Amino acid sequence: MVQTAAAADRRAYDALETGTPLATLISGKVEKDRFDEATLVKEFKNGNPDASPPPLPDPTALKSAAAPEKLVPLTDRVLQRAVHLHRAGLVLRR
């Protein structure tokens, strides 16, 4: 089962009907802040031996009207899941 809002699913379906390429709808790249080992090494090499990840946003704080909203790329999660299952089936048949 794919967890997606009905409105998001409808937007993705409408985008497909209006000619949005399939590759755009199924290649949902996850954009997130990373603070992994590579970042730690980079910080250490730049002279910061006590590097730590940036603080998480406070979920209780009100959103500022001046803060820009991140645009979430349009992704058809149902179609994306179907493609992943198809590819997995092809690999497992080998």
N, C-alpha and C positions, 0 to 999 in steps of 0.2 A: 504494500500500500504506500502510495506517495502522499506525503503531507503537503498540501498546497491550498491556498485560499481560492475560493471559487472565482473571485474577481481577477486574481492573477492568472488563473487558468484561462479565463475568458479573454483577457488581454493578449495572452500568448497565442491563442487560437485565432483571434482576429488579426494579429500580426502575421501569422502564417498565410491567412487568406489574402492579405494585402501585399504579399510578395516578399516578406522578410525571408532571407535565406535560411535554410534549415541549420546550417553550420552555426549561425548566430544564435538561434534559439536553443541549441543543445549543448553549446560550449560555454556553460556557466562557470567562468573563472571565479574562484573565491578570492575576494579582496579582503584581506585582514592584516592587522598589524602583527608583524612577527618579531619576536625577540628570542632567537635561537642561538645555537652554539656559534654559528658563523658571525652573528652580530656581536656576541660576547668577545670573540677573538679580535674582530675589527676594533671594538672599543678598547680592548686591552692594548693592541698595537698602537692605538692613537693616544695612549697615555692615561687611560681611565681604568685602573685595576679594580675598582669597586663598582663596575657597571651593574645596573639593575633595570628591569623592565619599567616602562613608564606606568604610572598609576592608572588603574582602571577607572572609567568614568563612574561617577556616583549615580546609581539608578534612582535615588530619591530626589536628586536635583531637578528642578524644572528646566526644560529646554529653552534656551535663549532664542528670541526671535531673530537675532543677528547671526546666530550660528547656521551655516549652510547645511541643508539636508543632503546626505549622500544619495546619489541616484543609484538605485538598484538596477542592474542590467536585466532586461527582459529575458527570462529563461523559461522554456516550456518543460517543467519538471517531469511531467508524465511522458512526453516524447523522449526526453533525455534518458529516463529510466528504461524505456522500451529499447532504445538504441544500445544501452549498456547490457541489457539482458540478451539481446541478439548477438552482440559481440562475444559475450561470455559463452553462449551456446556454440558459436563457431569455433572458439578456442577449445572447448571441452570435447568436441567431436573429433578432434585430431588425434 
